[in-house]
Amino acid sequence: MKGIGKSEKSNVLANIVMITSAANKSISDNSPSLYVPALIEQLGDNCDKVFRSNLLPLPSQFDYESEQYERFLAERGNVLSNFIESELVS
């Protein structure tokens, strides 16, 4: 994210996902609007399942290619808080 001018917000909780070092290097400083659509295509029918398991907004409900980073953070925050709330209630 530093390469696209968002370094001050790149390490917030809503932007952290566990990925391999190789995956991190492959996306490097590229914009998510470039690498996420490619990932979505690669995952195919499993896409929503993989994103759900990582507590990410579902590609079927969130346009990763055109949405702004701040909107992603807000949506991811909603997904995270909904998950935490459901875990506390159950």
Secondary structure, 3 states (H helix, E strand, C coil): CHHHCCHHHCCCHHHCCCCCHHHHHHHCCCCHHHHHHHHHHHHHHHHHHHHHHCCCCCCCCCCCCCCCHHHHHHHHHHHHHHHHHHHHHC
